[in-house]
Structure formats: structure tokens, C-alpha cells
Amino acid sequence: MKKLSARRRHPMAAFVVLLIALTLSGGLYAAFAPAEKAQADDTAQSLAIEEGKKLYSVGCASCHGTGGEGSHNGPSLVGVGAAAVDFQVGTGRMPAATSQGPQVPRKKNIYSQTQIDQIAGYIASLGAGPTVPTANDYSPDGADIAKGGELFRTNCAQCHNFTGKGGALTHGKFAPSLEGVAPKHIYEAMQTGPQNMPSFPDTTLSQQNKKDIIAYVNAVNGDQTVSPGGLELGGLGPVSEGLFAWIFGLGALIVVAVWVAARTAKAKKS
């Protein structure tokens, strides 16, 4: 007992006890804290999915089925992913109006972003699909605008026009204008291919390619009081420019021809 008491009074005894206590507390925290955090995250995710299911039952199930299996009024949502939900609901296209036309147009959104995330979480739980992109995915930082313009003209201009002004398609359908569209929604549209648009997964257009395209669209649709190429005639492309030439150019030639003919007739009479 005397030896033990002497060791306890040793100057290093307090340091050793403190070291052992810190080691034990650190080990216990590493063993139990991550599990508690993971459990809390799982609980929060489950609650969000439950809330999303309730919102889905009210606003979506009448067309897409009670379990997202689809019906004669709407396609299946199994496997479309959270990105498709964020795009369709975030742009107001869904829920769709009762009487649908050739395609569903963009309109005012009726859900908050939290509610959209909850519905997206529920749909994502039905089957794996494209996820909602992060801000870094569509940020203009590190984007190549020139490369984006090349990719846009190759893959997108046929429908959306070379400056993203939109254009007409067959059977009353149309490619919407990209002016004022959020970069996140442009990225999600390329991911998921909504309505008449083909999808461009990462195997077709990489994440960097999508970022380049978004940077180009933002550049050409930016706040510009004067077009760098002069009068753009609405930016609608060769059809409007050709029509302008026919109406004004050919019209001017006809006026000149009539004037010359009239002067010639007067000259002959005199």
C-alpha cells in the first residue's frame, strides 16, 4: 500500500491518468458518435420521404398512380430520379393542368423548395435515377464558353435556336426559350430529357460539357443592350433573316424597277 501511495504522489501520475482518460473518452466517442449521427440522418431522411409521399398522394397520384407506377394519364416515375422531379416541379410544369395540350408549358411553381426536395426524395426511393446536381456542377467557374457554344450548336441549336431563343417543332410542340431559365434546371433537363428533349447522360455529355453549355447559354442570354453582331432580328435564325430579305430587299428592287420603267416610258413619249 505504501508503494502504491508513493506512485500516486509521483509527479507523472496526474499526467498518466489524464492521458488514459482522454484515450478512453476519444475511443468511446469514435465508437458510438458516428452510429448516432448516421441513425439521426436515416431518421431525418425517412421523415422527409414520408412527407414527400403525402405530397405526392395529393398532387401527383391521380395521374402517376399511387405508387408511381403510372397510368393512362401519366408515365411511370419509377427510376426517373430526383433530378426529374426537381426540374418538372421546380419549373411549374408539374402538377400539370387538367386539359393538356401538345406539351406541358412552364408556369408558376406552387411548391416550396423544401416540399420539392421531399417529393424528389420519395420518388428517388422508388428506384435509382439521376440525382439533383450541386451548385458546383453548373457553376460558371472553370467553364469554357467557346467549347460550350460548339457543343450547343451541335446538340441543341436544332431545336432551341443557336442563341437559345426556342423554336417550333412538329404537331404543335415547341422547344422553349432558355432565357431566364435557372442553370440548375438546364443541367437537369440535359440529365433527364423532359418531354420532347433527348437525354444527355454523362456518357454522352460529361459534367464539364454540361457546365460549358450552361456558361454559353448564360453568356448569349445575358443583359446586353446591344447585340455584338448588330441587329439580330429577334435572333430567330435564317428563316426570319430570309423573310426580311424577301419582304424588304425584294420589295425595294420592285420599287426601283417600277421607277425605272416609268422614267423610261416618259422618256419615250417625250
VEXMAR-810053 format. One line per 8 residues: number of its first residue (from 1); their letters; for each residue x, y, z of C-alpha. Coordinates in pm, whole numbers, m for minus. Layout:
NUM> A> X/Y/Z | ...
//
This chain:
1> MKKLSARR> 0/0/0 | 285/234/79 | 440/170/m265 | 104/234/m436 | 54/553/m238 | 401/670/m332 | 333/610/m701 | 11/807/m680
9> RHPMAAFV> 207/1102/m542 | 458/1077/m827 | 470/1398/m1043 | 384/1199/m1360 | 82/1026/m1205 | m162/1305/m1289 | m36/1320/m1649 | m74/943/m1693
17> VLLIALTL> m428/949/m1550 | m522/1239/m1780 | m377/1058/m2083 | m571/741/m2002 | m893/940/m1955 | m854/1120/m2287 | m779/794/m2467 | m1085/624/m2321
25> SGGLYAAF> m1317/918/m2394 | m1187/950/m2751 | m1232/580/m2812 | m1585/580/m2676 | m1680/881/m2888 | m1537/723/m3203 | m1724/403/m3129 | m2068/549/m3055
33> APAEKAQA> m2100/901/m3201 | m2087/810/m3575 | m2355/548/m3527 | m2576/801/m3352 | m2521/1057/m3629 | m2593/801/m3901 | m2907/696/m3719 | m3019/1060/m3693
41> DDTAQSLA> m2956/1113/m4066 | m3154/800/m4153 | m3441/916/m3936 | m3447/1262/m4098 | m3437/1107/m4445 | m3722/869/m4359 | m3933/1156/m4230 | m3865/1358/m4548
49> IEEGKKLY> m3967/1061/m4764 | m4288/1019/m4563 | m4372/1388/m4609 | m4291/1357/m4980 | m4524/1059/m5010 | m4807/1263/m4856 | m4748/1549/m5100 | m4727/1302/m5388
57> SVGCASCH> m5058/1140/m5290 | m5232/1477/m5304 | m5076/1634/m5612 | m4937/1355/m5831 | m5101/1016/m5765 | m5412/1086/m5974 | m5201/1076/m6291 | m4890/877/m6198
65> GTGGEGSH> m5051/610/m5979 | m5048/564/m5603 | m4704/402/m5613 | m4557/591/m5907 | m4632/302/m6143 | m4802/532/m6395 | m5146/525/m6556 | m5316/619/m6881
73> NGPSLVGV> m5292/983/m6766 | m4920/987/m6683 | m4599/786/m6722 | m4431/575/m6457 | m4197/762/m6224 | m4001/459/m6108 | m3636/524/m6187 | m3673/883/m6315
81> GAAAVDFQ> m3468/1007/m6020 | m3477/1316/m5801 | m3343/1540/m6079 | m3653/1485/m6295 | m3880/1580/m6005 | m3676/1888/m5919 | m3695/2003/m6283 | m4062/1927/m6353
89> VGTGRMPA> m4199/2057/m6022 | m3944/2337/m5984 | m4038/2486/m6324 | m4411/2453/m6252 | m4469/2202/m6530 | m4593/1956/m6271 | m4858/1916/m6148 | m4994/1962/m6500
97> ATSQGPQV> m5316/2142/m6585 | m5629/1932/m6628 | m5653/1987/m7004 | m5313/1921/m7154 | m5203/2049/m7492 | m4929/1907/m7714 | m4684/1959/m7425 | m4681/2097/m7073
105> PRKKNIYS> m4553/2458/m7060 | m4357/2623/m6782 | m4572/2805/m6528 | m4559/2944/m6175 | m4438/2692/m5919 | m4680/2605/m5636 | m4437/2418/m5406 | m4157/2541/m5184
113> QTQIDQIA> m3806/2405/m5238 | m3837/2200/m4919 | m4153/2036/m5047 | m3991/1970/m5385 | m3698/1804/m5210 | m3940/1586/m5012 | m4130/1474/m5323 | m3798/1413/m5502
121> GYIASLGA> m3679/1204/m5207 | m3990/989/m5223 | m3963/936/m5600 | m3593/856/m5565 | m3683/588/m5310 | m3890/407/m5576 | m3589/344/m5799 | m3240/476/m5874
129> GPTVPTAN> m3214/766/m6118 | m3030/1095/m6183 | m2967/1296/m5867 | m3013/1670/m5821 | m2691/1847/m5927 | m2489/2052/m5681 | m2408/2420/m5729 | m2055/2326/m5835
137> DYSPDGAD> m2192/2117/m6125 | m2349/2415/m6303 | m2132/2697/m6171 | m1963/2907/m6444 | m1631/2875/m6259 | m1388/2683/m6475 | m1627/2666/m6772 | m1515/2706/m7134
145> IAKGGELF> m1775/2929/m7305 | m1629/2875/m7653 | m1643/2497/m7609 | m1995/2532/m7471 | m2102/2723/m7782 | m1960/2449/m8005 | m2142/2178/m7808 | m2466/2380/m7803
153> RTNCAQCH> m2466/2435/m8178 | m2400/2064/m8234 | m2654/1918/m7991 | m2911/2185/m7902 | m2943/2457/m8168 | m3156/2242/m8400 | m3448/2288/m8160 | m3361/2574/m7924
161> NFTGKGGA> m3208/2804/m8186 | m2838/2893/m8182 | m2890/3156/m7910 | m3142/2957/m7705 | m3445/3163/m7813 | m3654/2849/m7868 | m3831/2725/m8178 | m4128/2538/m8320
169> LTHGKFAP> m4146/2159/m8351 | m4398/1928/m8516 | m4763/1872/m8410 | m4786/2194/m8210 | m4488/2116/m7988 | m4206/2359/m7928 | m3860/2392/m7782 | m3888/2654/m7505
177> SLEGVAPK> m3668/2958/m7476 | m3374/2917/m7241 | m3368/3284/m7147 | m3420/3325/m6774 | m3406/2951/m6700 | m3209/2864/m6386 | m2874/2694/m6457 | m2974/2406/m6230
185> HIYEAMQT> m3284/2338/m6440 | m3084/2349/m6765 | m2847/2090/m6618 | m3138/1871/m6503 | m3304/1895/m6845 | m2986/1763/m7007 | m2973/1486/m6747 | m3333/1370/m6774
193> GPQNMPSF> m3458/1468/m7122 | m3803/1611/m7037 | m4094/1580/m7282 | m3962/1609/m7641 | m3599/1658/m7544 | m3349/1370/m7561 | m3144/1297/m7251 | m2770/1361/m7239
201> PDTTLSQQ> m2623/1144/m6961 | m2261/1180/m6853 | m2162/913/m7105 | m2283/1145/m7383 | m2209/1488/m7236 | m1977/1492/m6937 | m2037/1711/m6633 | m1778/1955/m6767
209> NKKDIIAY> m1953/1963/m7106 | m2284/2048/m6937 | m2115/2323/m6739 | m1965/2465/m7061 | m2305/2466/m7233 | m2472/2640/m6940 | m2198/2905/m6936 | m2255/2967/m7310
217> VNAVNGDQ> m2633/2997/m7269 | m2588/3244/m6985 | m2343/3445/m7196 | m2565/3476/m7505 | m2877/3548/m7298 | m2708/3789/m7061 | m2803/4151/m7000 | m2693/4303/m7330
225> TVSPGGLE> m2844/4626/m7455 | m2684/4584/m7799 | m2620/4260/m7983 | m2247/4220/m8057 | m2338/4110/m8410 | m2558/4408/m8491 | m2936/4395/m8548 | m3032/4036/m8460
233> LGGLGPVS> m3389/4036/m8598 | m3509/3855/m8289 | m3226/3604/m8302 | m3453/3354/m8475 | m3201/3245/m8734 | m3200/3216/m9115 | m3580/3190/m9156 | m3652/3535/m9017
241> EGLFAWIF> m3347/3679/m9189 | m3454/3529/m9521 | m3807/3661/m9475 | m3664/4006/m9404 | m3465/3988/m9728 | m3768/3882/m9931 | m4002/4148/m9794 | m3770/4447/m9779
249> GLGALIVV> m3493/4356/m10022 | m3712/4220/m10300 | m3970/4491/m10232 | m3706/4759/m10276 | m3597/4602/m10606 | m3956/4603/m10734 | m3996/4970/m10643 | m3673/5054/m10827
257> AVWVAART> m3783/4853/m11132 | m4120/5031/m11146 | m3949/5367/m11111 | m3704/5288/m11393 | m3986/5162/m11616 | m4193/5473/m11554 | m3900/5702/m11631 | m3827/5505/m11949
265> AKAKKS> m4190/5535/m12068 | m4188/5910/m12007 | m3862/5942/m12197 | m4005/5759/m12499 | m4319/5980/m12506 | m4115/6297/m12494
//
